[in-house]
Every structure is written in C-alpha cells, then in structure tokens.
Amino acid sequence: MVDRMPGWLEWLFSAPRMKPYLRAAGGDPEAAMRLYRWNVEASEALYTPLHYVELAVRNALHGCLVLEHGRPDWWVAAPLDQGGLALVETARGKCRAKERERARKQGRQVRPVTVDDVVAELTFGFWATLLVSRYDRVFWVPTLHRAFPYYSGRRDKLSDDLRALVRLRNRVMHHEPIHEEDLDAEHARIYRVLAALSPDLAKMVRAGDRFRSVLDGKEDALE
C-alpha cells in the first residue's frame, strides 16, 4: 500500500486533512477518497435530524424561560452566570453587525435588534449549557424540566446527551471527520432527545431519515 495521495488531491484538500482518511484506509489513496466521500454523505444524512433537534431544543428552552420570567428577553432577569451573559452579548453584537451590513446593502436605516434575532443567533452550545449542574437549582428544577415533557430521567444524563450532540453538530457543520465516531449511538442519541421533547416530532423526523442506509454503506467505501 502507498501512503501518499495524488498531488492534485493533496493540493486541493491538503495532506493534513486527508491524513485521518488515509490512515483509516490502510494507506490506500483510492479507499481514503471513497471514505472521504462517505464521510460527506454521513454528515449530510445527519444534518437533517441535527437541524430539528437544535431548533426544537432551542425553542423549547426559550419558551419555558419566557414563561418563567414573564418577558421575551428572559436573560435580563434570569440568573445566568457571567459566561452565559457574555454569550448573550456576543450574540447581540453579531446581530447588530449583520443588521448594519444588511441595511448598508439595502440602502435603509438600521433597525433595532429584536429578541428573535438574539435567540436565533445564540449557539446550540449556549442552550445545552443551561442544563449543566451549576444551573440545576435555578433553571432545571423550577423551569427547564418542562421543556422535555416526555423525559423522566436524570438531568445529568440529558445534559450529557445535549453536549455530545453539540460536539457532533459542530463536527458536521465544520466538515470534520466523523467516520471514526460511533455514529449509530449518536444517531440514537438524537432521537432520544427528540422523543423527550415530542414523540410526534421524533416520528416526523424519522420518516425522512436516510442515515441507516448511509451507515450500511461504510464498509463498501473501504473495500
């Protein structure tokens, strides 16, 4: 077996980027490229359920906190720590910058940043952080358990699931290798969280899910 990719491939994809695929393919450049294509397919297949779980978790947690604090910008009244407040301010700053750029391109006045703007800009990691242990008594116990009406387990187990999904989501969105991950377990994790939010939602998402067929094709990519 050879351990180098063709020159054009190293130039366009970079040798460091292809190294994990080449290693997994036993030094076979053709198999490494097939594995790379499979990694893209797997990421694409996971994108849709990850999309649904991120949006549903965000909106469920936001809805509970709005009700609890009686205002749409709940972070003004909620006991967020300094790290959480900094993330909110970062999101608000990004919203302002985006709005200024849109207004410049459209030749109009800059409009104020809305709560919906900020909520949409806050990262999946921010929302997952609301379920960590330091927020147990101020968020989970009085409020956020209601966001998962079909969940009866411990907060830390759900928190672990969310943090793992944040990591998977970031790897998918940043085009990183996921072929060495236990994707079957991660796929099950997605549906565990979806079912905790709404069994109907989980059923709807699963109806269009093609991940299983992609996963079954991994061995073919390496042969």
RAUR-V231669 format. One line per field, one symbol per residue. ss: DSSP state (A for helix, B for strand, O for the rest). psi: psi as a letter, one per 40 degrees, with the letter a starting at -180 (. if undefined). A space follows every 10 residues. Layout:
ss->???
psi->???
This chain:
ss->OOOOOOAAAA AAAOAAAAAA AAAAOOOOAA AAAAAAAAAA AAAAAAAAAA AAAAAAAAAA AAAAAAAAAO OOOAAAOOOO OAAAAAAAAA AAAAAAAAAA AAAAAAOOOO OOOOAAAAAA AOOAAAAAAO OOAAAAAAAA OOOAAAAOOO OOOOAAAAAA AAAAAAAAAA AAAOOOOOOO OOAAAAAAAA AAAAAAAOAA AAAAAAAOOO AAAAAAOAAA AAO
psi->iifiiidddd ddehdddedd ddddefehdd dddddddddd dddddedddd dddddddddd ddddddddef idgdeddifi iddddddddd dddddddddd dddddefiih iihidddddd dhidddddde eideeddddd ddcedeegee heaidddddd dddddddddd dddefihede igdddddddd dddddddhdd dddddddehe dddddeeddd de.
